[in-house]
Amino acid sequence: IHWAFYPLLGTSVEAWHWLVMSLHWGAIVFLVATGLKLFPKRVTPIAWSGLLLAVFPGITRQFVAFTTAPHYVSMFFFSFSLWAMVSAIQMGNSGGWKIRLLWSLSWLAALFQVFIIEYFALMEAARLLVMLGMGSHGEAGRTIRQRVAWALTRWAPYGLLLGFFLIFKFMLLPNWALAGGTVTKHQISL
């Protein structure tokens, strides 16, 4: 993230602050839009949730925007990916190329968010819960087994991304660091 934005923003505190706040608010917009797609009759609670996320005083890391930029970029990519996924599912089979575009953007954003910083990586597992909840979308008469199969089929690309990330993070990356003569930041052992 720093490699991508430093040539554009340099050492400008204001520019990094605007980037982080824009990403933060953009992520909230996509989370609210996703919530409204999932629960269209719950406008007021979803709007309040978005407002509270936007102004919550517990998010106190904006003063170090340069160092926390990867967190906000990852959060933005996750919320965009979730919105694109829900939008694609709700379009059903009537969207044609739009559905393929939304799925592709969702997978790409999920890939970026997992590899930028690992803080939101396990949210890919929570995505499965959203899909399980949407399992009856389009066909109200599905059994539990059919809903689970439907959700797992659509979650499989995200599960593969998560699995690839876990293998990279806990197997490949530590071995590369040790081979290079450095100590790994996260030494994991079971």
Salt bridges, closest charged atoms under 4 A:
GLU118 OE2 - LYS169 NZ 3.77
GLU118 OE2 - HIS186 NE2 3.70
GLU124 OE1 - ARG127 NE 2.64
GLU139 OE2 - ARG142 NH2 3.68
